[in-house]
Amino acid sequence: MNPHTVSTSSASCRHLPTPYWPLGHVLSAPGLNTVSLVTGGYIQEITPDELLPGDLVGHCGLGTSGDAGHIVVFDRWDRAQVTYWAYEFHGGPQLGPEHSLQERGPR
């Protein structure tokens, strides 16, 4: 399995071999969370300049279990690397991914 990539406060995870390749395809149930993605070595930190479609962006690693962590799937930069489009799964009435504009975290 290829390592994936993510940073720990405003994060990024590379899905190989192609963008949007499902990490879940190679994992058994119940899957991973924002802590075990990092502690299990499935993702590593990259810089915002290295982001490609399909990379993960979020708050993950130790101390991010439950509501303390969250990850979205990067789609593309919107303008001057200040905002970006991402796919996001979350609770509530809307099932499935939401495609939304996200604001980049601290530089």
GROMACS elastic network, one bead per residue, 0.5 to 0.9 nm:
[ bonds ]
;  ai    aj funct       b0    kb
    1    26     6  0.81924   500
    1    42     6  0.88467   500
    2    15     6  0.84709   500
    2    16     6  0.67963   500
    2    17     6  0.84111   500
    2    42     6  0.81546   500
    3    14     6  0.79579   500
    3    15     6  0.84191   500
    3    16     6  0.82693   500
    3    41     6  0.71591   500
    3    42     6  0.54417   500
    3    43     6  0.59983   500
    3    44     6  0.74357   500
    4    12     6  0.87328   500
    4    13     6  0.52775   500
    4    15     6  0.58746   500
    4    16     6  0.73319   500
    4    23     6  0.87632   500
    4    41     6  0.81235   500
    4    42     6  0.53752   500
    4    44     6  0.60921   500
    4    45     6  0.88486   500
    4    55     6  0.83410   500
    4    56     6  0.89452   500
    5    11     6  0.82488   500
    5    12     6  0.56781   500
    5    15     6  0.77599   500
    5    42     6  0.73426   500
    5    45     6  0.53777   500
    5    46     6  0.61695   500
    5    55     6  0.72527   500
    5    56     6  0.74430   500
    6    10     6  0.83110   500
    6    14     6  0.72599   500
    6    37     6  0.88741   500
    6    38     6  0.78634   500
    6    42     6  0.88226   500
    6    43     6  0.51288   500
    6    46     6  0.58698   500
    6    47     6  0.86974   500
    6    55     6  0.76734   500
    6    56     6  0.61891   500
    6    57     6  0.66920   500
    6    58     6  0.78494   500
    6    60     6  0.82274   500
    7    10     6  0.59513   500
    7    12     6  0.53344   500
    7    13     6  0.75432   500
    7    38     6  0.89730   500
    7    43     6  0.81309   500
    7    44     6  0.62714   500
    7    46     6  0.57863   500
    7    47     6  0.75062   500
    7    56     6  0.86448   500
    7    57     6  0.73604   500
    7    58     6  0.74517   500
    7    59     6  0.77529   500
    7    60     6  0.75679   500
    7    61     6  0.86377   500
    8    11     6  0.54255   500
    8    12     6  0.83762   500
    8    38     6  0.83435   500
    8    44     6  0.85255   500
    8    45     6  0.67330   500
    8    57     6  0.88902   500
    8    58     6  0.72157   500
    8    59     6  0.56277   500
    8    60     6  0.51675   500
    8    61     6  0.59019   500
    8    62     6  0.87812   500
    9    57     6  0.86045   500
    9    58     6  0.63530   500
    9    60     6  0.65741   500
    9    61     6  0.84640   500
    9   105     6  0.79918   500
    9   106     6  0.88879   500
   10    48     6  0.85399   500
   10    57     6  0.58740   500
   10    59     6  0.56665   500
   10    60     6  0.83647   500
   10   104     6  0.75284   500
   10   105     6  0.57643   500
   10   106     6  0.77718   500
   11    44     6  0.88945   500
   11    45     6  0.67546   500
   11    46     6  0.74397   500
   11    47     6  0.82146   500
   11    48     6  0.81344   500
   11    55     6  0.86654   500
   11    56     6  0.62867   500
   11    59     6  0.61859   500
   11    60     6  0.73821   500
   11    71     6  0.77350   500
   11    72     6  0.89275   500
   12    43     6  0.82078   500
   12    44     6  0.78359   500
   12    45     6  0.64288   500
   12    46     6  0.59969   500
   12    47     6  0.75363   500
   12    48     6  0.74536   500
   12    50     6  0.85702   500
   12    51     6  0.66042   500
   12    52     6  0.87827   500
   12    55     6  0.52535   500
   12    58     6  0.68991   500
   12    71     6  0.87758   500
   12    72     6  0.89144   500
   12    73     6  0.83657   500
   12    74     6  0.78072   500
   13    42     6  0.86817   500
   13    43     6  0.57556   500
   13    44     6  0.68422   500
   13    45     6  0.74246   500
   13    46     6  0.76334   500
   13    51     6  0.82523   500
   13    54     6  0.75930   500
   13    57     6  0.66387   500
   13    73     6  0.82704   500
   13    74     6  0.87670   500
   14    17     6  0.89930   500
   14    19     6  0.79765   500
   14    43     6  0.75623   500
   14    44     6  0.85395   500
   14    46     6  0.87410   500
   14    51     6  0.79225   500
   14    52     6  0.74092   500
   14    53     6  0.83991   500
   14    54     6  0.64693   500
   14    56     6  0.66671   500
   15    18     6  0.65037   500
   15    19     6  0.60234   500
   15    20     6  0.64753   500
   15    21     6  0.56861   500
   15    22     6  0.72225   500
   15    23     6  0.67790   500
   15    53     6  0.87751   500
   15    54     6  0.59596   500
   15    55     6  0.60437   500
   15    56     6  0.82444   500
   16    19     6  0.68207   500
   16    20     6  0.83457   500
   16    21     6  0.63888   500
   16    22     6  0.87925   500
   16    23     6  0.85687   500
   16    54     6  0.88469   500
   17    21     6  0.69084   500
   18    21     6  0.55320   500
   18    54     6  0.80556   500
   19    22     6  0.87630   500
   19    52     6  0.75904   500
   19    53     6  0.55559   500
   19    55     6  0.75874   500
   20    23     6  0.85896   500
   20    53     6  0.70387   500
   20    55     6  0.78507   500
   20    73     6  0.82005   500
   21    24     6  0.88168   500
   21    25     6  0.81744   500
   21    54     6  0.72864   500
   22    25     6  0.53812   500
   22    26     6  0.79391   500
   22    54     6  0.89182   500
   23    26     6  0.60248   500
   23    27     6  0.69483   500
   24    27     6  0.50637   500
   24    28     6  0.76458   500
   24    29     6  0.89236   500
   24    31     6  0.71059   500
   24    32     6  0.86571   500
   25    28     6  0.82547   500
   27    30     6  0.83880   500
   27    31     6  0.60442   500
   27    32     6  0.80376   500
   28    31     6  0.58532   500
   28    32     6  0.89491   500
   29    32     6  0.83633   500
   32    35     6  0.77907   500
   32    36     6  0.55870   500
   32    37     6  0.58210   500
   32    40     6  0.88304   500
   33    36     6  0.53633   500
   33    37     6  0.59385   500
   33    38     6  0.87663   500
   33    60     6  0.84418   500
   33    64     6  0.89581   500
   33    65     6  0.72937   500
   33    66     6  0.85244   500
   33    69     6  0.86770   500
   33    70     6  0.89674   500
   34    37     6  0.56188   500
   34    38     6  0.70441   500
   34    58     6  0.86093   500
   34    59     6  0.74716   500
   34    61     6  0.59301   500
   34    62     6  0.82487   500
   34    64     6  0.62206   500
   34    65     6  0.62523   500
   34    66     6  0.82945   500
   34    68     6  0.89478   500
   34    69     6  0.59253   500
   34    70     6  0.66939   500
   34    71     6  0.72970   500
   35    38     6  0.56390   500
   35    39     6  0.61905   500
   35    40     6  0.82870   500
   35    60     6  0.58649   500
   35    62     6  0.54849   500
   35    63     6  0.72951   500
   35    64     6  0.60608   500
   35    65     6  0.60024   500
   35    69     6  0.81109   500
   36    40     6  0.52242   500
   36    41     6  0.79667   500
   36    42     6  0.81072   500
   36    60     6  0.88471   500
   36    61     6  0.72923   500
   36    62     6  0.84662   500
   37    40     6  0.55706   500
   37    41     6  0.64893   500
   37    42     6  0.52441   500
   37    43     6  0.59957   500
   37    44     6  0.89863   500
   37    60     6  0.78955   500
   37    61     6  0.73909   500
   38    41     6  0.52974   500
   38    42     6  0.60630   500
   38    43     6  0.55317   500
   38    44     6  0.69522   500
   38    60     6  0.71204   500
   38    61     6  0.52774   500
   38    62     6  0.79168   500
   39    42     6  0.77569   500
   39    43     6  0.85871   500
   39    61     6  0.68313   500
   39    62     6  0.76360   500
   40    43     6  0.80639   500
   41    44     6  0.71110   500
   43    56     6  0.88999   500
   46    49     6  0.82150   500
   46    50     6  0.63549   500
   46    51     6  0.75129   500
   47    50     6  0.53698   500
   47    51     6  0.70018   500
   48    51     6  0.53421   500
   48    81     6  0.80787   500
   48   104     6  0.88884   500
   48   107     6  0.88673   500
   49    52     6  0.87189   500
   49    81     6  0.83578   500
   51    54     6  0.84770   500
   51    55     6  0.62668   500
   51    56     6  0.85640   500
   51    57     6  0.87955   500
   51    74     6  0.75438   500
   51    76     6  0.83663   500
   51    77     6  0.89587   500
   52    55     6  0.57608   500
   52    74     6  0.71036   500
   52    75     6  0.73617   500
   52    76     6  0.72686   500
   53    56     6  0.87916   500
   53    73     6  0.77387   500
   53    74     6  0.54330   500
   53    76     6  0.60880   500
   53    86     6  0.88445   500
   54    73     6  0.56574   500
   54    74     6  0.54401   500
   54    75     6  0.62510   500
   54    86     6  0.88959   500
   55    72     6  0.85098   500
   55    73     6  0.57861   500
   55    74     6  0.52740   500
   55    75     6  0.78521   500
   56    71     6  0.62961   500
   56    72     6  0.56932   500
   56    74     6  0.57868   500
   56    86     6  0.89751   500
   57    60     6  0.89384   500
   57    70     6  0.84608   500
   57    71     6  0.55244   500
   57    72     6  0.53350   500
   57    73     6  0.62090   500
   57    74     6  0.63026   500
   57    86     6  0.85584   500
   58    69     6  0.73644   500
   58    70     6  0.54577   500
   58    72     6  0.61063   500
   58    73     6  0.86717   500
   59    64     6  0.69370   500
   59    68     6  0.78268   500
   59    69     6  0.50391   500
   59    70     6  0.53927   500
   59    71     6  0.63544   500
   60    63     6  0.78039   500
   60    64     6  0.54172   500
   60    65     6  0.79856   500
   60    68     6  0.83255   500
   60    69     6  0.53804   500
   60    70     6  0.66694   500
   60    71     6  0.73227   500
   61    64     6  0.58146   500
   61    65     6  0.81335   500
   61    69     6  0.80645   500
   62    65     6  0.75629   500
   63    68     6  0.71502   500
   63    69     6  0.79977   500
   64    67     6  0.73421   500
   64    70     6  0.78916   500
   65    68     6  0.56105   500
   65    69     6  0.57849   500
   65    70     6  0.88458   500
   66    69     6  0.63459   500
   66    70     6  0.85831   500
   67    70     6  0.74083   500
   71    88     6  0.74874   500
   71    89     6  0.86017   500
   72    86     6  0.60771   500
   72    87     6  0.57223   500
   72    89     6  0.74352   500
   73    85     6  0.86770   500
   73    86     6  0.52394   500
   73    88     6  0.64968   500
   74    77     6  0.84050   500
   74    84     6  0.73954   500
   74    85     6  0.64238   500
   74    87     6  0.66452   500
   75    84     6  0.72659   500
   75    85     6  0.52715   500
   75    87     6  0.70493   500
   75    99     6  0.87464   500
   76    84     6  0.56466   500
   76    85     6  0.53625   500
   76    86     6  0.71814   500
   77    80     6  0.74295   500
   77    81     6  0.56655   500
   77    82     6  0.77239   500
   77    83     6  0.62307   500
   77    85     6  0.62521   500
   78    81     6  0.67692   500
   78    82     6  0.73901   500
   78    83     6  0.54064   500
   78    85     6  0.65405   500
   78   101     6  0.79400   500
   79    82     6  0.59676   500
   79    83     6  0.60918   500
   79    84     6  0.73900   500
   80    83     6  0.75769   500
   81    84     6  0.69240   500
   81   104     6  0.73288   500
   82   102     6  0.87704   500
   82   103     6  0.62617   500
   82   104     6  0.54143   500
   82   105     6  0.85037   500
   83   101     6  0.65897   500
   83   102     6  0.55038   500
   83   104     6  0.54365   500
   84   100     6  0.82982   500
   84   101     6  0.55696   500
   84   102     6  0.52849   500
   84   103     6  0.64960   500
   84   104     6  0.71067   500
   85    99     6  0.68126   500
   85   100     6  0.55644   500
   85   102     6  0.60345   500
   85   103     6  0.88904   500
   86    98     6  0.80647   500
   86    99     6  0.56512   500
   86   100     6  0.56493   500
   86   101     6  0.64360   500
   86   102     6  0.68004   500
   87    97     6  0.57545   500
   87    98     6  0.54443   500
   87   100     6  0.65059   500
   87   101     6  0.89512   500
   88    96     6  0.83159   500
   88    97     6  0.51812   500
   88    98     6  0.51505   500
   88    99     6  0.64947   500
   88   100     6  0.75298   500
   89    95     6  0.77303   500
   89    96     6  0.62002   500
   89    98     6  0.64454   500
   90    94     6  0.80724   500
   90    95     6  0.78040   500
   90    96     6  0.80964   500
   90    97     6  0.77599   500
   90    98     6  0.83322   500
   91    94     6  0.73650   500
   91    95     6  0.75163   500
   92    95     6  0.73436   500
   94    97     6  0.82906   500
   94    98     6  0.81140   500
   95    98     6  0.84134   500
  104   107     6  0.80712   500
